[in-house]
Amino acid sequence: MEENILSIRNLKVDFMMDKEWVNAIHEIDFDVKKSSTLCVVGESGCGKSVTATSILRLLPSAGTRIDPASEIIIDGVDIAKLSDKGMRDIRGNKIS
């Protein structure tokens, strides 16, 4: 059985709009196995780019929140819980 190199669990992302939080991504779950490809398709505005930038934690911190229950696991490490410095190290070494 192939190991997961990326696992997304319960990913929820909200944006502040007109002084209230609006849900953009609601409870996404998926796995990417080693030596495989995942294609994400959908209509314009359905959340493909928000999902990808959330995984990389590249969304602006002001006006954006990722639910604390969300898990973004790369090689066994939940990067959703990492510090900014820890995330920079992961982006430079693991994700790239």
For each residue, the residues with C-beta under 8 A, 3 or more apart:
1:
2: 33 34 35 36
3: 33 34
4: 7 31 32 33 34 73
5: 32 33 34 74 75
6: 31 32 55 72 73 74
7: 4 30 31 32 71 72 73
8: 11 28 29 30 31 51 55 70 71 72 73
9: 29 70 71 73
10: 27 28 29 67 69 70 71
11: 8 25 27 28 29 51 54 55 66 67 70 71 72
12: 23 25 26 27 66 67 69 70
13: 23 24 25 50 51 54 59 64 65 66 67 70
14: 21 22 23 24 64 65 67
15: 21 22 24 63 64
16: 19 20 21 22 63 64
17: 20 21 22
18:
19: 16
20: 16 17
21: 14 15 16 17 65
22: 14 15 16 17
23: 12 13 14 26
24: 13 14 15 47 50
25: 11 12 13 28 47 50 51 54
26: 12 23
27: 10 11 12
28: 8 10 11 25 47 51
29: 8 9 10 11
30: 7 8 38
31: 4 6 7 8
32: 4 5 6 7 36 38
33: 2 3 4 5 36
34: 2 3 4 5
35: 2
36: 2 32 33
37:
38: 30 32
39:
40: 48 51 52
41: 48
42: 46 47 48
43: 46
44:
45:
46: 42 43
47: 24 25 28 42 50 51
48: 40 41 42 51 52
49: 52 53
50: 13 24 25 47 53 54 59
51: 8 11 13 25 28 40 47 48 54 55
52: 40 48 49 55 56
53: 49 50 56 57 58 59
54: 11 13 25 50 51 57 59 66 72
55: 6 8 11 51 52 72
56: 52 53 91 95
57: 53 54 66 72 79 80 82 87
58: 53
59: 13 50 53 54 64 66
60: 63 64
61: 64
62:
63: 15 16 60
64: 13 14 15 16 59 60 61
65: 13 14 21
66: 11 12 13 54 57 59 70 80
67: 10 11 12 13 14 70
68: 80
69: 10 12
70: 8 9 10 11 12 13 66 67 80
71: 7 8 9 10 11 78 80
72: 6 7 8 11 54 55 57 78 79 80
73: 4 6 7 8 9 76 77 78 79
74: 5 6 77 79 90 94 95
75: 5 94
76: 73
77: 73 74 82 90
78: 71 72 73 81 82
79: 57 72 73 74 82 86 87 90
80: 57 66 68 70 71 72
81: 78
82: 57 77 78 79 86 87 90
83: 86 87
84: 87 88
85: 88 89
86: 79 82 83 89 90
87: 57 79 82 83 84 90 91
88: 84 85 91 92
89: 85 86 92 93
90: 74 77 79 82 86 87 93 94 95
91: 56 87 88 94 95 96
92: 88 89 95 96
93: 89 90 96
94: 74 75 90 91
95: 56 74 90 91 92
96: 91 92 93
